[in-house]
Amino acid sequence: MQRARLRFEFAADTLRDLDHGKNSFTLNPFARIEYLEWAKAQYARVKFDAASNGRPAMSLAGLGEVSRLLGELGSYQAALEREAEAAVAGWVGCAASDVAMTPGTSGALFAVAAALGGRGVRVAVERPTYEPLWRAFQAVGAAVRFFKRPSANAFQPDLASLKTALTRGARVVVLSNLHNPSGVALDRGVYKDVVALASRHGARVVVDEVFGDLVPRPVRAHVFSREAVSVASLTKAYGLGALRFGWVAAPPRIAARVREVVSYTMGTHAFPSLRLGIAALARIQVLHREAVGETTRARGSLVAWAKRAGLNLSPTSAYFGLVDVGRRFDDRAFIDALIRKRATISAPGSFFGAPGCLRVSAVSPSAPKALARLAAALGERVEAEAHS
């Protein structure tokens, strides 16, 4: 039987070619997200973790009696989704009509990309950056270019670099607060400048706020512009990643479009996720204080570790940060050896567009031992270079 090649177009021509033959189809719609695929493969191999950038999983017992909360699972109820939107709105300080629920922050990122991006839409993304921030827009056919958040500028956005991207036609500006991988909080003055600059060029700002609740007074994007879009979830700050309880906060017309995109990707939201997420938000003030307290302790440990090891750590507001080991440092090879020889992991900076660096974290239960083993391996490397 002769093979036939069919061409599908979907989401701005991001489904490439579809091969049809012998009752099978082969689809390659998206490029690999290299960092996530690496992380999934490597984390299970190690005993000592200085890489995880999410708090350890929270016991659901902390939300109340689970059986009482869930009751009979039953079918999806639109009223429950509206209740979840209202609960999120109460926490982030916007109208319920501005909120759309998503499966975690990853689901929020993709939904926003599908709502705002598309074939040929120009998007400016910060660099160093968390890979899914730009992969999501690339997946829907957007033309992605980067603007700088350089270490020399304490990882604040370089406004000249951003202006260049906007002058060249960028209509969406994507950044994170807290910044991943450095953990740096956006300076409020710089934040205002970014929003104003984007507005002058007719561009919309999208902010990943998944780490924003690690600070005592979270800063929301909509405070600076009603046209801004933010994504977040209960995952990183609260250890509730298993719920996949995420959201988008945006102007109502964009929030409505996000809900339509979610219908494509998951149909309806999972009842248990919505119910338990609402329960978490009912006691969010307590959970937030706990998150800030744990972050403060972990950051103190991380800063002290970097000082003892003689490493330059980013001015982080989180429990993770970026250390610059040097331009000649092969971060991927070093971490591969660290995993193999010491059962220890940290995140190579090259995955974030920061070669020669490592993203280190002090939040996992094994972090103290992991950081000690990491420092020992770095010390051995320096000693070996001195004798070579």
N, C-alpha and C positions, 0 to 999 in steps of 0.2 A: 504494500500500500504506500503510495507516494505521500511523503510528509508535506503538510501545508503550513506555511508560516502566516499567521494572522497578526494584525496590529491592533492593539487596544489603546484607547485614550481614556484616561481617568485621572482626575485631580491634576490638571495641567500637564498631561502627557508624561506622567511619571511611571506608568506601567510601560515598560519598553516593548519587547517582543514576546509573543506567546507562541510556543511551539506545540502544535497539536498532532499527536500521532500515537497509535496503539493505545487509545483510551486514556492518555495521560496528558497533563498540561504542566509546563515548567514556567514559573513566574519568577522574575527577578526585579521586583519593583523598587527596592531601596538598597542603597549602599550599606555595608556593615558599619555599625557604630563600634569602632575598634576598641575604645576603652571599655565599654560595657561588656563586650564579648570576652575581652581579656580578663576583666574582673570576675565574671561568672566562672571562668575556667580556673582561675588561680586561687581565689579565696578559700576554696575547699581544701587546698593542698597545704595550708599553713596552720601552725599552732599559735603563732604570735602575730598580732594584728596592729600595725601602726598605719593602716590605710583607711579603714572604715570612716566615712564622714557622716554617719547617722548614729544617733544614740541607740544603745542596746534596746531590744524589743521590750516594750512595756507590757506587763501582765494585764490582761483584760479584766482581771478581778478588780483593778483600780477604777474601772468604769461603773461598777455596780454588779448586781447579780445578772450574769449574761443571759441565763434562761428567761429571767423576767423581762429583760430588755427586748429579747428577740420574740418571745412568745411563739406562736405558730408562724413559721416562715411565710407561708402563703405566697401570693403573687405580688409583683411590683405595684406600688401605689404612687401615683403622681403627687398626691398630697404629701407623702414622705419626702420626696425630692424638694418640694417647695419649702418644707420645714427645714431641711438641710441648708437650703440657700439662705433662709432667714437667719439660721444659727451662724453661718459663716459671715453674713453681712453684719451681724451684731458684733462679731469679734474684730473684723477688719475695718469697720466704720464706713460702710457704704449702704446703698439701698439694696434690698433683696433682688430687685429686678436687674441689678448689675452683676449678679453672681450666677455662674453656670457650674454645675458639678461635673467632675471628670474622674477617671480612674487614676488617681495619683497625679503628681506633678508631670511625669512623663506624658501621661494622657493629655494633660492640660497644654503642654508645649506643642504636641502634635495638632491638637484641635485649634489652637491659636494660629499655627502655621497654615493650616488648611483654610482657616477663616480669613487670614490677612495676606497670605502668600499666593503663589500660583505661578504659572509659566511666565518667566521674564521679570517678575517683580523683584526689584533690587532691595536687598536687605543688608544692613550693616550690623555686624556682630562683634562684641568685644573680644580681645585676645590679649593675654591667655584667656581661655574659655573652656567651659564644660561642653564636651563634644555634642551632646544632643541638642544644645541650643541652636547650633547651625545645621546639624544633620536634619532636623525636623523641617526646616525651611527648604533645604536642598531637596528633600524627598518630594515636596509638592511642586518642584520646578523653579523655585526662586533662584535668582542670581545672588550668591552670597559673597560679600567682601568683608574685610575685618578692619576695625579701628583699634588703636593701642590702649592698653591699660598697663603701662610699663612699670617695672620695679623702681626705676629712677624717680617715678612720680608717685611712689607709695601705692601703686596699683589703682590710682584714681584714673578715670578716663582722660585721655589726651584729647583736648577739645579741637586742636588743629587737625589731628588725624580723623576725628569724627566729622569735622567740617568738610574735609576732602571727600569722604565717602558720601556725604549728603549732597555736595556740589555735583557729584557724579551720578546722582539720581536715586540714592537710597530713599525708600519711602517707609521703611520700618527699621527701627533701632532696637537692638536686643542686648540686654546686659543683665547682670545679676547683683543682688544686694541681700545678703552678704555675697562678696565676690567668691566664686569657685573657680580657681583653686586656692586663692590667697587668704580667704577669710576676712578680707578687708571690708569695712562698712563704707558705703558711699558718703563722702562729705556732703552735707546738706547744700552748701553753696555750689559745689560742682554739680550736684543733682539738678538743682534749679537751672544751671547753665546748660546742661545736657537737654533738658526738656524744652527750654526756650530755643535752643539752636535747632532742635528737631522741628519744633513748631514753625519756625521761620522758613523752613524748607518743605513744609507740608508733609512731614513724616510723623509717624506714631511711635511712641516708646513702649516697648514690652519689657517687663522686668520679672526675672525669676526671683521670687521672694521666699523660696523654700527654707532658706537658712535665716530669714529675717527675724524669726521669733527667738533667736539665741541671744538677743540683746534686750535690756530691760524695757526700752521704749521703741518698739518696731516702727519703722518708717514705711508707709505705704505709698505706692506710686501715684494713686489718685489724689493724694494731698497736693501734688505739684501740678497735676493736669487731669481734668475730668475725662480727657480723651486717652489717657494712659491705660495700658493693660497690664495686669499682673497675674502670675501663676504661683500656686503654693499648694501645700498639703499638710497633713498631720504626720508626715513621715520622718523627716530629719530631726526636727527639734523635739518631737514627742515620742519617738520610738513606736509609732503605730503604722508603719509601712505596710503591714499585712492587711490593713483595712482598705488600702488603695482609695483613700478618701481625699480627693484633691478638688481644686476649684480654679476657676478663672474669674477675676474681677475686672469688668470692662463696661464701657457704655452699653446700655440695653440692647441696641441693635447688633453689637458684636457678641454679647452674651447669648443672644438668641441664635446667632449663627453657630456659635460653639455648641449649643445644645443639639442643633441639627447634625453637626459633624459627629458628635458622640453617638447619635442614633446609628450612624454608619459603622462605627467601630465596635460598639458593645450593645447596641439596641436599647436596653434599659439598665439602670444601675442595680447593683446587688443589694437586696433588702438588708442583709446583715451589716454590710458596710455603712449604709446610710444610718441605720439605727444606732450602731455603736459610735459612729462619728458624731452624731448629734449628742450622744451621752458624754463624749469627751469634751465637746464644746460647752456643755452645761457646766463643766468645772474647769474651764480653760484658764481661768485666773490662777488657780492652784497649780495646774500643770505647767503654766508658763513660768511661774516662780521657780518651780523645780528645775525646769530646763535651763533657766538663767543661772541658777546656783551651780548645777553640774557643769555648765559651760565655763563658768568662772574658775572653778577648781581645775578642770582639765586644761584650760588655757594657761593657768599658772604653772602647771606641771610641764606643759609643752615649752613655754618660754624659758623655764629653768633648765630644761634638758638642752635646748638649743644653745643656751649660754655656756653650759658646762662643756658641750661638744665643740664650741667655737664656731657655730654655724649662724649664718645670717637668715633669720626667720622674718617672714613678712609681718607687718604690724596688724596682726589678726585680731578680730573681735570674736572669733569662733574657737572651737576646740581643735581646729585643724589650721594648717598654714602651709606656706611654700618656703622651702629652704633652697638657696642657690649654692650648689656645690662647685660649679665652674663650667665654663664653656667646653672644656675638653672632657668633661664627665659624661660617659655613656650611661644615661640613667636606665635605659631598658636593659642593657646587659648586666648592670650592677644589680637591679632588682631580680632579674632572672636567677642570678647566682645567689642572692640573698634567700630566695625561696628554696632553691635547691639545697644549699648548704646549711642554712640556719632555720628553715621552716618559718621564716619571717617575711612579712610583706609591708611595703609602702607603695604609693602610687607614683609611677614615673611621670615627670613633668612633661615629657614629650607628648603624652596623650592630650595635654591641655594647651599645646603650643608654647611650652616653656621648657625646651630641651636644656639639659644640664641641671635640672631642678628635681626635687622630690616633694610631693604633697604628703605631709605627715600629719597624723592624728593621734590624740591622746584620750579618746573617748571609750575605746573598747576595754573590757575587763583585763585583757592581756597586754594593754598598751604599755605599762611601765616596763615589762620585760622585753616587749618588742622594740621599744625605743632604745633600751640598753644594748640590745643585740645589733640594732641598726647603727648606733654610735660606734660600737666595737668594729663593725665591718668597715665603716668609713675611716676609722682610725688606722686599720690595717692597710687600707688602700693608700692613705697618705704616706705611711711608713714604707710601703713597697715602692711607691713612686720616688721617695727620697733616696732609695738605694739602687734605683735602676739607672 
